[in-house]
Amino acid sequence: MTTKILIPYYSAYGHIYQMAQAVAEGASRVEDTEVKLVRVKEFGEVKDAMSSQEYYVKAQEMQSDIPEATHDDLRWADGIIWGIPTRYGSMPAQMKQYLDSAGGLWMNGELEGKATAVFTSTGSVHGGQEATALTSFVPFMHFGLIYVGLPYGENPEQLTAEANGGSPYSASTIAGPQGGEQPKEVDLVMAGRLGERVAKISKALKPLR
């Protein structure tokens, strides 16, 4: 029986998009797993305001073939891995709107019992990566999702003094103050492990839902 993994993400400058691809690759390593990437819709006001920024424009063009996320995508999934960049220590408004508009799924308990996880990015080392994962936990609990972390036993690279991503709460990367950095190989490895972990847990939970 196929296990279906959804990766809904929002990415202004492409860092979360790159992480999403690594997460998808990791989930695909689990036998009989189907993976779908969808991007959360951008606000028109943001698109207009940032249209003069070269990095933003290129990143949006790079993602143009990724379908926009719908609520039916959430219904389709057995497991959901969210790509959530940090905005002041919490999720961006684009992602919040996508969740806020899914009240019908909450009311009917349609996401209850599905495994979920987060990967994120910040502009700096202490930019709120852990805060974003932890604050995202709150709405996910309201939907009845089962949160999956990234433990040290499966991810020893987290135990480091180096400036790379990763925590027990989520996979992550550092974009740099101007967004010019790219995800490190170690960040992509950790993202792949998160995808694989959620796919395995989703497969185990599916017969129980």
Wavefront OBJ file of the C-alpha trace (Angstrom):
o trace
v 0.000 0.000 0.000
v 1.446 3.341 -1.083
v 2.263 5.927 1.584
v 1.641 9.496 0.415
v 3.911 12.276 1.694
v 3.032 15.927 1.085
v 5.619 18.711 1.330
v 3.841 22.092 1.408
v 6.375 24.912 1.600
v 6.833 28.654 1.217
v 10.122 29.942 -0.154
v 10.878 33.568 -1.016
v 14.551 33.191 -1.948
v 14.780 29.479 -2.742
v 16.460 28.136 0.410
v 13.374 26.314 1.657
v 12.741 25.072 -1.888
v 16.183 23.456 -1.944
v 15.547 21.931 1.464
v 12.156 20.680 0.250
v 13.853 18.820 -2.598
v 16.195 17.135 -0.109
v 13.271 16.213 2.145
v 11.466 14.732 -0.860
v 14.520 12.692 -1.817
v 14.747 11.303 1.706
v 11.061 10.376 1.827
v 11.379 8.672 -1.545
v 13.982 6.298 -0.094
v 11.186 4.529 1.794
v 9.636 1.751 -0.263
v 6.162 2.360 -1.747
v 6.190 6.087 -0.963
v 4.711 8.749 -3.242
v 5.934 12.307 -2.640
v 4.280 15.547 -3.715
v 5.779 19.052 -3.456
v 3.366 22.002 -3.375
v 4.104 25.670 -2.752
v 2.000 27.945 -0.603
v 0.621 30.852 -2.606
v 2.481 34.141 -2.492
v 0.676 37.360 -1.589
v 0.273 39.760 -4.483
v 1.443 42.661 -2.309
v 4.666 40.836 -1.442
v 5.292 39.909 -5.058
v 4.890 43.545 -6.114
v 7.058 44.872 -3.274
v 9.890 42.415 -3.966
v 9.766 42.433 -7.765
v 12.949 44.546 -7.913
v 14.987 42.044 -5.886
v 17.012 39.822 -8.186
v 17.316 36.880 -5.766
v 13.571 36.859 -5.150
v 12.638 37.016 -8.835
v 15.036 34.204 -9.771
v 13.833 32.031 -6.912
v 10.196 32.487 -7.908
v 10.977 31.607 -11.523
v 12.836 28.486 -10.350
v 9.704 27.296 -8.541
v 7.198 28.192 -11.255
v 6.481 24.561 -12.180
v 5.577 23.560 -8.600
v 1.757 23.503 -8.159
v 0.134 25.734 -5.572
v -0.997 24.043 -2.366
v -4.683 23.251 -1.892
v -6.638 21.791 1.007
v -7.272 18.664 -1.055
v -3.508 18.091 -0.980
v -3.704 17.880 2.816
v -6.572 15.398 2.570
v -4.559 13.296 0.101
v -1.514 12.966 2.336
v -0.676 10.290 4.881
v 2.162 12.457 6.227
v 2.890 16.184 5.912
v 6.328 17.851 6.116
v 6.086 21.631 6.192
v 8.703 24.001 4.741
v 8.360 27.086 6.944
v 10.902 29.929 6.797
v 11.242 32.086 9.886
v 9.561 35.452 10.207
v 10.396 36.962 13.600
v 10.488 33.553 15.267
v 7.298 32.136 13.767
v 5.793 31.096 10.440
v 5.252 33.665 7.663
v 1.782 35.067 7.009
v 1.503 33.130 3.748
v 1.737 29.804 5.581
v -0.491 31.043 8.399
v -3.219 31.983 5.918
v -3.035 28.520 4.328
v -3.560 26.934 7.753
v -6.160 29.461 8.909
v -8.268 28.798 5.811
v -8.257 25.043 6.505
v -10.849 25.284 9.277
v -13.077 22.761 7.545
v -10.374 20.103 7.798
v -9.944 20.914 11.496
v -13.698 20.767 12.136
v -14.004 17.357 10.506
v -10.803 15.956 12.011
v -9.463 15.152 8.548
v -5.785 15.548 9.487
v -5.934 13.735 12.804
v -3.412 10.933 13.242
v -1.138 11.988 10.374
v 2.589 12.343 11.002
v 4.006 15.833 10.525
v 7.344 17.661 10.728
v 8.962 21.005 9.948
v 12.045 22.256 8.139
v 12.966 25.913 8.296
v 15.553 28.613 7.558
v 16.759 31.878 9.067
v 19.020 34.724 8.029
v 21.384 34.237 10.962
v 22.570 31.596 13.429
v 20.226 32.823 16.188
v 17.435 33.982 13.914
v 14.627 31.872 15.374
v 14.931 28.432 13.776
v 13.958 26.588 16.941
v 11.273 29.153 17.828
v 9.640 28.694 14.427
v 9.496 24.918 14.804
v 8.147 25.190 18.357
v 5.506 27.821 17.568
v 4.376 25.827 14.522
v 3.759 22.905 16.866
v 0.742 24.731 18.365
v -1.589 24.856 15.301
v -0.475 21.370 14.282
v -1.721 20.027 17.608
v -5.089 21.660 16.982
v -5.322 19.760 13.700
v -4.475 16.511 15.519
v -1.199 15.942 13.679
v 1.512 13.811 15.291
v 4.755 15.794 15.464
v 8.000 14.084 14.400
v 11.335 15.527 15.495
v 14.921 14.905 14.427
v 16.671 13.108 17.321
v 20.403 13.184 17.963
v 20.646 9.409 17.599
v 19.642 9.629 13.953
v 21.247 13.004 13.341
v 24.612 13.305 15.130
v 25.650 16.329 13.027
v 23.440 18.461 15.285
v 25.885 17.997 18.153
v 28.323 20.626 16.902
v 29.666 24.118 17.475
v 29.633 24.822 13.732
v 27.183 27.311 12.219
v 24.947 24.890 10.374
v 21.274 24.019 10.688
v 19.511 21.218 12.499
v 17.930 20.774 15.921
v 15.863 18.121 17.688
v 12.781 20.043 16.520
v 13.415 20.434 12.786
v 15.831 20.340 9.890
v 17.037 23.831 9.016
v 19.530 25.994 7.172
v 21.049 29.483 7.403
v 20.324 31.770 4.465
v 22.600 34.637 5.526
v 21.633 38.235 6.390
v 21.144 39.122 2.719
v 19.872 35.686 1.664
v 23.053 34.988 -0.296
v 24.113 31.766 1.449
v 23.086 28.346 0.160
v 22.129 25.280 2.219
v 25.206 23.339 3.294
v 25.534 19.702 2.326
v 25.089 18.745 5.988
v 21.781 20.682 6.088
v 20.527 18.811 3.023
v 21.591 15.491 4.538
v 19.627 16.260 7.701
v 16.614 17.332 5.621
v 16.745 14.033 3.766
v 16.828 12.118 7.026
v 13.775 14.013 8.245
v 11.897 13.110 5.073
v 12.819 9.453 5.453
v 11.851 9.424 9.140
v 8.407 10.938 8.506
v 7.763 8.549 5.612
v 8.576 5.532 7.807
v 6.372 6.769 10.653
v 3.539 7.642 8.250
v 3.697 4.121 6.838
v 3.478 2.673 10.356
v 0.573 4.944 11.357
v -1.514 4.490 8.208
v -3.218 1.216 9.268
v -4.167 2.829 12.609
v -5.990 5.833 11.148
l 1 2 3 4 5 6 7 8 9 10 11 12 13 14 15 16 17 18 19 20 21 22 23 24 25 26 27 28 29 30 31 32 33 34 35 36 37 38 39 40 41 42 43 44 45 46 47 48 49 50 51 52 53 54 55 56 57 58 59 60 61 62 63 64 65 66 67 68 69 70 71 72 73 74 75 76 77 78 79 80 81 82 83 84 85 86 87 88 89 90 91 92 93 94 95 96 97 98 99 100 101 102 103 104 105 106 107 108 109 110 111 112 113 114 115 116 117 118 119 120 121 122 123 124 125 126 127 128 129 130 131 132 133 134 135 136 137 138 139 140 141 142 143 144 145 146 147 148 149 150 151 152 153 154 155 156 157 158 159 160 161 162 163 164 165 166 167 168 169 170 171 172 173 174 175 176 177 178 179 180 181 182 183 184 185 186 187 188 189 190 191 192 193 194 195 196 197 198 199 200 201 202 203 204 205 206 207 208 209
